[in-house]
């Protein structure tokens, strides 16, 4: 009985692992906008197709196609309403203040001093200090780097506007929004 339970556990682990992977990939694809959405709005109209016309007898005059109209009223144009056109992440590299370079030079010099002896030790100390200063300055810049987000909104009148946000936005391309006093709000 125990051997049967031990054999079925790895199978269950594989099934659970595959299911988690598939759902994770689908979730990432939906968040990144790789999966198209199928949401419609109240202003969307539906045009019905007519079946192909049978060839008419020679005596019958040609008929004009019937017009299909929508019962949904046209949406009034809203000056602050629009659609998210693009969301871009902007990486701004930080500025080095010199603290990283000094700290890196000290650490590099100490490590370089551990190498060799005599004149070679002096050269290794200098090379370690210079390399440490360069590395410390670059590390300081990366630590101080910031991310911001540019959100492009295309308004109903055809104009567009770029709005900057410091934190990661929850908006995706195609979301209907309102921009009031520079703040993006949902217009669902």
Secondary structure, 3 states (H helix, E strand, C coil): CHHHHHHHHHHHHHHHHHHHHHHHHHHHHHHHCCCCCCCCCCCCCCCCCCCCCCCCCCCCCCCCCCCCCCCCCCCCCCCCEEEEEEEEEEEECCCCCCHHHHHHHHHHHHHHHCCCCCHHHHHHHHHHHHHHHHHHHHHHHHHCCEEEEEEEEEECCCCEEEEEECCCCCCCCCCEEEEECCEEEECC
